Amino acid sequence: MPAFEMSDANFPVDSEGRTYHVECRRGDIANRVVTVGDPQRARLLAKKFDQIVFERQSHRGFLIITGIYKQTPITIVSIGMGLSMMDFFVRETRAVVDGPMCIIRFGSCGSICDAKPGNIIVATSSYGIMRNYDHFTNPFKKSEPPYLITDRVQADPVLTSTLSQKLKDSMGKSEIFEGSNGCADSFYGSQGRLSANFNDENESLIPILKKKYSDAVSLEMEAHMLYHLASVSTNPTNGQQNIRAACALIVFADRTGNEFITPEASQMAVEHCTEAIFNTLVEERFSNNDLHPLEGSV
Ligand code: R1P
């Protein structure tokens, strides 16, 4: 149940101008944004703020923390998991921010390259992996492949190269990997995890991905939606792209060696990456205006 009465069925907002799911309104969100899946990761990042100026937990599980870092407003939003949550987050924050936005996803992933748990993968591009539902249930579509793999969408090259360099400076070059990320519509079937309880036909999915994209490095569940929405984002006044995006992903699972990260190593990775991510955003210069339009008023 929404906490408040909503108006506008096309893009619901409450009487105070807050969006329906993320519950953000104008002034809550900075142009520079870090998005994470896990609220604990959001809180760990927020410890590096000099000051927290806004915080809100939405009834649909989004946590917003806006703070000041080196005199620059940055917003952290934890979104939970999956494509729909990324879609809610990007569209609803975009609706309440004036001017261009830079968004860095700081997530976790499974590695399908040499990166080990605790290493960081910078996703230079991302593609979608979707279960071809009809293949499984429609006998006339059995000849279609069980999984649909989209083209790659590129991350913002400038944001990505700054992010990658700063992560290398902070953690050491050998800890940082780059390549294309597969963004799946499930943690299980569409990421090639085998199950005795479902007929997923995914035994050869990872080799298929690596054959299609020789730079395939990771699997997760949000980056393709972020890069896709950034690529189709439009400034209503000049028609130009209005969101630039990049991703740094902590390797939680080594899908080749079958290892999983320890809680301590995961916390350490967050601590080592946070300032590199914040500094990347602080150094970003927006084309029309160097400063956040709401600077001082968030
Ligand atoms: C699965 O465990 C979740 O972890 C990864 C996946 O993309 C998925 O959301 O990212 P986050 O750690 O950012 O949630």
Residues whose N, C-alpha, C, O or C-beta is under 5 A from the ligand:
A	BS01	R1P	V36 G37 D38 G80 M81 G82 F106 G107 S108 C109 F187 E220 M221 E222
